[in-house]
């Protein structure tokens, strides 16, 4: 029995590792495409320290944004959760753990029915707010300020990319589930044009 089960376990483990490697490689490509470097990583860490020194409550300002877009005006997140995320985002290395944590957060947005478009808008607003603070409240030379702003802008693009990927995956998964349900209900009686119309309607309802 063990001679049968053990190879299967090894195969599943190998598939899991290959999947993680693919995700990691894709993320490295995203970092490269946006020009994110280890220098940007250090800038984010330094920026977080500067924000603490200047008593800029990153979590508090973002919390106010979340409250504006929360479905039915009910924000499910606490200030502590948001603060912890921002500490993680600015201080952590941009690696596999960073991907998993951001996917977990964005899955929470999906499950709590936050609209992707509105989340993207508040990410943009927050980045603009932070860059304004860099110019006005930190004692930096113009070149230093530009470098910090570049790191913020690059990070914003990466976060938006991860958010869009997660939301798209979940949207497609819901469409596939809906189509499977339709097929189970009608069996083999579905015609191609009916399936196309059903997929279109499901996709539209998911987006809305």
N, C-alpha and C positions, 0 to 999 in steps of 0.2 A: 504493500500500500504506500509506504513512504517513498518508494522509487518512482511512483506515479505522481504523488502530490508535490514532492520537492522540486522537480524540474518546472512544474506549473507555477509554483511560488516564485521561482527564480525568473521565469518569463514575465510574470506580472510586475515584479520589482524592476526588471530591465525596461519594460514599457513605461513604467512610472518615471524612471530616471531619464529615459529618452524624451518624455513629454516635458519634464522640467528643464532639460537641456535646451529643447526647442524654444520654450518660453524665455529662458535666459538669453539665448542667442537673439531672439526677436527683440528683447528689451535692449540689448547692446546695440542693435541696429537702430533702434529708436533714439538712444542717447547719441549715437554717431550722427544720425541725420539732423539732429537739432544742435549739434556742436557742443554737447555737454561734456565737460572734462573734469578731472580730479580737482582742478583749480576752482571750478564752479561749486563742487562739493564742499571745499574748504570755505569758500565765500558764504555759502548758506549757513554753515556752522558758525562762522564769525558774525554773520548778520543776526542770527538768533541771539547771540550773546549781547550784541549791541542793542537789540530790541528790549532785552531784559534790563540792561543798564539804563536805558531811556524810558523804562516803565511803559513800553508800548504793549498793550494787551492784545496780542495777535488773536487769541481764541475769542476774546470778547467781541471784537469787531466782526469776526466771521460768524459768530453766534447770532449777531443781529441780522446778518444776511440770511442765514438759514431760517430764522423766524419769519422773514418776509416771504419766503417761497415755500414754507412748509405746507404740505397738503392739508386743506381745511383749517389752516392756521394753527396746527398742532405740531410743534417741533419735538420729535422723539429723542433728541440728543441733549445731554447735559453739558454744562460749561466745562466740567472736568474732562469729559470725553474729547471735546474739541481741543482743549489745551494739550492733552496727551498726544493727540494726533499731530498737532503742530510741532511739538517737541520732537516727535519721531521724524516728521517730514524734514525738518531743517538739520537735525543732528545725525540721522542714520546714514549709513552707506547706501548708495544706490545699487543694490544687488537683488538676489532672488527674494530675500526677506522683505525688501522694500516693495517688490511687485506684489507679493502675497498680501501684505498688510493693506496696500492701496486697493487691491481687488476686493478684500473683505469690506473695507469702508464703502466702496462704490456699490457692492452688492447690497449693503444696508440701504443706500439711497434708493436702489431699485425696489427692494422689498417694502420700503416705506412709501413708495410711489412718488418720489421726487421726480419732477420732469427734468430730463437730461439737459434740455435747452436752458432752463433756468439755473441749473447747477453750473453750467458752463459760463453763464453771464456773471454769476457771483464770483467765480474763480477769476474772471477777467477784472471785475471790480476790485477784488482783494489785491491782485497783483498791482493794479494801478495805484491803489491806496498805499501799498508798501513802497512802491517806487517814489511816490510823492514824499513819503517820510524820509527816504534815503537822501533825497535832494535837500530837504528843508531842516531835518533835525539831527543829522549826523555830521560830525566834523570831518568831512572828507574832501579831498581835492577833486576837481572835475573828473579826472581820469579814474580815480578810485570809485567815485559815485557811478560812473558809467559801467565799470566792471561789475559792481554789485547789481546794478539794474539789469545788466545782461544776464547774470546768473538767475535773477528772479524771472525774467522773461522766458528764458530757456526752460526753467523748471515748470513754469505755467503751461507751456506747450506740451511738456512730457505728461503732466498730470491730466490735461485735457485729452491727450491721446489714449491714456489708460482708461479714462472714464468712458470715452466713446466706444472703445473696444468692449468693455464690460457691458454697457447698456445695449450695444448691438447684439452681442452674444445672447443676452437674456431675452431680447425682443424676438430674435429668430427662434429661440427655444420655445417660446410661447406660441409662435406661429406654427411650428412643427407639431407641438402637442395638440393644438386646435385642429390642424389638418388630420392628424391621426384619429382624433375623436370623430371627425366628420366621416372619415373612411370607414371606421368601425360601425358607425350608424347606418351607412348606406351600402357597405360592402363593395361588391364589384360593379355596382350600378353607376359609379361616378364616371362621367365623361371628361376628357381633357379640359374642355372649356369650363366645366363646372369646377374642377379643381383649381384652375387658374383664377376664376372669379372668387372662389372661397379663400385662396391664399391672399388675394388682394384685399378682400374685406377684413380678414384677420389681421393683416399687417396694418391696415388703416386704423382699426379699432385699437390696436396695441400702441400705435404712435400717439393717437389722440388721448 
